[in-house]
Amino acid sequence: MIDRSTFSVEQWLIKMRRTPFSMEERGRIYTAWEIATQQFYGHERRDGSKLITHSMRVAERIIDRLPDADVICAAILHDAGRAVLDEVE
């Protein structure tokens, strides 16, 4: 399980290697992660943790229960809109 207070790309990649996703699905998940990383850059949660940490923890929890690439991408990106709205406000 990914540490609750931080997010490590290395931990995430180790987790991804143990999944049944095809290379195409892994590519989509990686693209979602890249988009989220760009959208969340510089954004923090109220507790001071990086915003992307929450999204990646959600994806990490789902991956064991429902190994579906589209669901994992949705989990990674589910707060991306919030980061954009925070910038607009």
C-alpha positions as CSV (number, residue, x, y, z in Angstrom):
1,M,0.0,0.0,0.0
2,I,1.2,3.5,-0.9
3,D,2.2,5.5,2.2
4,R,-0.7,7.6,3.4
5,S,1.2,10.9,3.8
6,T,3.3,10.9,0.6
7,F,3.2,9.5,-2.9
8,S,6.2,7.8,-4.5
9,V,6.4,7.3,-8.2
10,E,8.7,4.4,-7.5
11,Q,6.1,2.7,-5.3
12,W,3.4,3.3,-7.9
13,L,5.6,1.8,-10.7
14,I,6.3,-1.3,-8.6
15,K,2.6,-1.7,-8.0
16,M,1.8,-1.3,-11.7
17,R,4.3,-4.1,-12.6
18,R,2.2,-6.5,-10.6
19,T,-1.0,-5.8,-12.5
20,P,-2.5,-7.7,-15.4
21,F,-2.7,-4.6,-17.7
22,S,-1.5,-4.7,-21.3
23,M,1.2,-2.3,-22.5
24,E,-1.5,-0.2,-24.2
25,E,-3.5,0.0,-20.9
26,R,-0.4,0.9,-19.0
27,G,0.3,3.6,-21.5
28,R,-3.2,5.1,-20.9
29,I,-2.7,4.9,-17.2
30,Y,0.7,6.6,-17.5
31,T,-0.8,9.3,-19.7
32,A,-3.5,9.9,-17.1
33,W,-0.7,10.2,-14.5
34,E,1.2,12.7,-16.6
35,I,-1.9,14.9,-17.1
36,A,-2.7,14.7,-13.4
37,T,0.9,15.6,-12.5
38,Q,0.7,18.7,-14.7
39,Q,-2.8,19.7,-13.4
40,F,-1.9,19.2,-9.8
41,Y,1.5,20.9,-9.9
42,G,1.8,23.3,-7.0
43,H,-1.6,22.4,-5.5
44,E,-1.9,21.1,-2.0
45,R,-4.7,19.8,0.1
46,R,-5.7,21.5,3.4
47,D,-3.4,19.2,5.4
48,G,-0.4,20.3,3.3
49,S,0.0,17.1,1.3
50,K,0.2,17.3,-2.5
51,L,-3.1,17.1,-4.3
52,I,-2.0,14.3,-6.5
53,T,-1.2,12.1,-3.5
54,H,-5.0,11.7,-2.8
55,S,-5.8,10.7,-6.4
56,M,-3.0,8.2,-6.6
57,R,-4.0,6.6,-3.3
58,V,-7.6,6.3,-4.6
59,A,-6.3,4.6,-7.8
60,E,-4.0,2.4,-5.8
61,R,-6.9,1.2,-3.6
62,I,-9.1,0.5,-6.7
63,I,-6.4,-1.3,-8.6
64,D,-6.6,-4.4,-6.4
65,R,-10.4,-4.5,-6.4
66,L,-11.2,-3.6,-10.0
67,P,-8.3,-3.9,-12.3
68,D,-9.8,-1.9,-15.2
69,A,-7.6,0.6,-16.9
70,D,-10.4,3.1,-17.6
71,V,-11.4,3.1,-13.9
72,I,-7.8,3.6,-12.8
73,C,-7.5,6.5,-15.2
74,A,-10.7,8.0,-13.8
75,A,-9.4,7.6,-10.3
76,I,-6.1,9.4,-11.1
77,L,-7.9,12.3,-12.9
78,H,-10.9,12.6,-10.6
79,D,-9.6,15.8,-8.9
80,A,-7.9,17.3,-11.9
81,G,-10.8,19.6,-12.6
82,R,-10.6,20.9,-9.0
83,A,-7.0,22.0,-9.6
84,V,-8.1,23.9,-12.7
85,L,-11.0,25.5,-10.9
86,D,-8.8,26.6,-8.0
87,E,-6.6,28.4,-10.5
88,V,-9.6,30.1,-12.1
89,E,-10.9,31.3,-8.8
